[in-house]
Amino acid sequence: MKFKRYVSCIDTHCSGESTRILVGGVPKLKGKTMQEKQKYFQDHYHHLIGTMLKEPRGFSGMLGSVLTEPCHPDADIGVIYLWTDGYFSACGDSTYSCSAALVNTGMVEVKEPVTNITFDTVSGLVKTKVEVENGLAKRIYMQGVPSFYWKTMKFNVPDVGEVEADIAFGGLWYAFIDADSIGLKPTQENKDEWIPLGWKIRNHIADTIKVDHPEYPELNILDLVTFYTKPSKKEYTSRHWNVFGPKQTCRSPAG
């Protein structure tokens, strides 16, 4: 059998959210910044997203990451975040998964009880602290890029009505929406209703406004809608559902 392309991947998950990490089979990505490296991957290897993440090897909600050399002198490794339809400037799930994979496979120098990893990403430096026991990652803490609340706005969404959203940035641009305010009760059983609804709202907001990052205008795109409501247990502070595609929702609380 002759292979057209052979790539090496590590399959991981973060609280059930799958990330397939590309660790070999792609030549060095050219670029002086992570934005340039991502553009180079997009121009030359974009087809690998379908190969890696979509059926039959993946599924609609699968995430991906490409490990590469960092551009920032303070970073240990660079990472490009993928999803089935493109790219993310940040991803909590994949950052946790990459941290565990790097430690558990020995791709970084592992120190016990704590291994620190700094990732170079399109949205800036992301740091993780990995608690290690017997050479394996046990708990991971993440410090993301600077995050901020932008503004609260109301939108008249066709077939939905008035929707109030808090727009904020945390590596990605989010629209936070109180599910109760629009009569929504998200559950696992009715996900085929609220996932496309969330994506419809996201598309309307993205078409209506222009988000504005003060330092990185290339990140000015609304990525996700997050529905939230009161927690189901006293020990929790929030209950939320992230929608990042027409059929995609994050399975973990990290998205």
Buried (B, 14 or more C-beta within 10 A) or exposed (E): EEEEEEBEBBEBBBEEBBBBBBBEEBEEBEBEEBBBBBBBBEEEBEEBBEEBBBEEEBEBBBBBBBBBEBBBEEBBBBBBBBBBBEBBBBBBBBBBBBBBBBBBEEBBEBEEEEBEBBBBBBBBBBBBBBBBEEEEBEEBEBEBBEEEEBEEBEBEBEEBEEBBBBBBBBBBBBBBBBBEEBEBEBEEEEBEEBBBBBBBBBBBBBEEBEBEBEEBEEBEEBBBBBBBBEEEEEEEEEBBBBBBBBBBBBBBBBB
